[in-house]
């Protein structure tokens, strides 16, 4: 017996040791396999910090845990985290690991998962990450094959989840955090009661920029009778709460071949009106506890039939508010007589059978009333609609019924009496005679004051509508120091409002002052409801605040402008007149005339975001006259970077330029991709205190070069790859002229070559021209003189002049003929005299260059040496010439 006990104990010890050691030995290998296989099967990047396998933690079951899981997008979604989780734990039956029947999963836990779904404007989504199979038939067979997993889940939990969805195509955004869910039941049984408990906080839903939910709470407790073999699910004993509203759901859903059958009903017989207001973000987040309300809401939702091949089951939704009112205890007046009746119904069939009917909407507020109706049919094929709005809203009375934020002020009146009806096909075909549209919209004396933002005041805006057009008779607006007046006509406004079609028209715009710096700084940086406070929301707000303005693609507007003064960045633009057109995401400028940089300018070109709001592009053709160098430098950062010498240049200039460049978020050119060609002209240029010219003047020993006063300058230039390059051009500065060419870079580096024409006597009369290389930077230039070339020029000039001076003639033949009998003696004497004079002149050149600078000394020394050498050659030439003449005279005498 003792031997058996020992043997059993030893066996248990071995098994425990195996249970402890085997997972440790296999963990790294399994983790590498999981990562490799997952990344091969996904168009995404999967990674995790650690994979743990345990046979003891949930004994007798095995468990697998992934810690620090991350699933990241690629291509268009590179950098996006699709899924992240602190821990994912799965409990599996150990026997199923040994058999061929697949894995039997019994428990799943997701700890603090974060899910981000995103849909781009082009329709692509970040969750489409499965790599498509190269063999469709094999994929179909695999889909029909039984699953390798058998769910015997009795406990499925999600703790502290964060879920976010962004749809760029519809401008819909949804988020919830935290979210917790627990599902209990046996999913492997033929029949089971599934208990579902869900809580969600911080619910936020924005559609089209309008917040529909903000900071809302939801709770669901449900027991679902699941007949898993028949695919039938029966709802009983369930409760759904959204903020203060509770809704019950009864009925069943059955999954059939290619169809879903149902008989469901949800609703609340009667809900207090205050509970209805809890769904409205503006009420639920502002002193909701101090709000008293009366009236009741009734709601009913049902669906009965099959959802099959695009056909809908019969369904109906109706909600009504009768004699509703609300009032804040701290305010003197209430909103009363709130009446709402809305229904959406379909008898069963296609979407076209659905009827949306807002038969009644009305309220009274501080003596003002507002009412509206709306009805729509044939929603899928050819929507037909009728709508009406009638009422007056005194914005000054809002403060009496609603607690505004500190610093917020409203005033003015809005009056509307509008009716519209018709079919979408008539709008698209522009059969305006078949539409009904009439009415008037007037805004008077409206003032909006918000903290830290300029005040907005609408003096008056009045518009009338017909089916063909909306006519803006007048519109006067001020925002801070800016003012704007407009009138004109808009066509296809119905298609624009209902379907987002292109809005066309012509407007006449006037302004005495348009401060774009103030307006752009006032662009909203926070969400409309102020609900987002997370780091992500702050980042998004910062991006929105600095984003370059996007030109709408669904506008085709012609604007005739008369703008007296515009402030943009550091520029002041005056008397801007001409035509602008907004079409297809591009703002086109057509021969705009304006005052700019102290002169006049004519501008044509475009600003376009057609390729995307994140990549605006600017194209301009400009012609300047009488513009100031100094003002241009002060007002344009691009000039400060590429042409800093403008800062120290006096006078005016004219210029023609054609440029093309992308812009960054601050509307500044991306200089590395700035491309331009043009010509700058000036009748009067004054430059002084430029380090490069100071260094040049010092090197040449000529202070005249420190101050340049040039006349009639014309410079051709091109800007590419971040450098501005000039073709050769001439500068005249008193007695000095210069030919200059080269380039300047964004890093302030300069690379120029110059040919300087020196004034008489500037280098001891030895050098007339000198080449100069100017490198380094504007603040630290490096001057290199062409000394070798200058010395060679000095030698040539000195030798030519001195030889002629010493010989007294260009030819020796005349002297030889006059003194034939003394030819040899005279030739020898003349040669000696020539060499002696050259040696004396060499010493004079060297002595005279002492005070002329380094260049003159080098040139004098080389010129003197060369002069003596040439004198010696000329002396020998004299002797040779004498002998030749003697031979010639002797020959003539013998004849």
Secondary structure, 3 states (H helix, E strand, C coil): CHHHHHHHHHHHHHHHHHHHHHHHHHHHHHHHHHHHHHHHHECCEEECCEEEEEEEEECCEEEEEEEEEEEECCHHHCCCEEEEEEEEEEEECHHHHHCCCCEEEEEEEEECCEEEEEECCCCCECCCCECCCCCHHHHHHHHHCCCCEEEEEEEEEEEEEEEEEEECCCCEEEEEEEEEEEEECCCCCCEEEEEEEEEEEEEEEEECCEEEEEEEEEEEEEEEEEECCCCEEEEEEEEEEECCEEEEEEEEEEEECCEEEEEEEEEEEEEEHHHHHCCCHHHHCCCHHHEEEEEEEEEEEEEEEEEECCEECEEEEEEEEEEEEEEECCCCCCEEEEEEEEEEEECCECHHHCEEEEEEEEEEECCEEEEEEEEEECCCCCCEEEEEEEEEEEHHHHHHHCCCCCCCEEEEEEEEEEEEEEEHHHHHCCCHHHCEEEEEEEEEEEEEECCCCCCEEEEEEEEEECCCEEEEEEEEEEECCEEEEEEEEEECHHHHHHHCCCEEEEEEEEECCEEHHHHHHCCCCCCCCCCCCCHHHHHHHHHHHHCCCCCCCCEEEEEEEEEEEEEECCEEEEEEEEEEEEECCEEEEEEEEEEECCEEEEEEEEEECCCCCCCCEEEEEEEEEEEEHHHHHHHCHHHHHHCHHHHHEEEEEEEEEEEEEEECCCCCECHHHCEEEEEEEEEEEEEECCHHHHHHHHHHCCHHHHEEEECCEEEEEEEECCEEEEEEEEEEECCEEEEEEEEEECCCEEEEEEEEECCCCCCCCCCCEEEEEEEEECCCEEEEECHHHHHHHHHHHHHHHHHHHHHCCCCCHHHHHHCCCCHHHHHHHHHHHHHHHHHHHHHHHHHHCCCCCHHHHHHHHHHHHHHHHHHHHHHHHHHHHHHHHHHHHHHHHHC
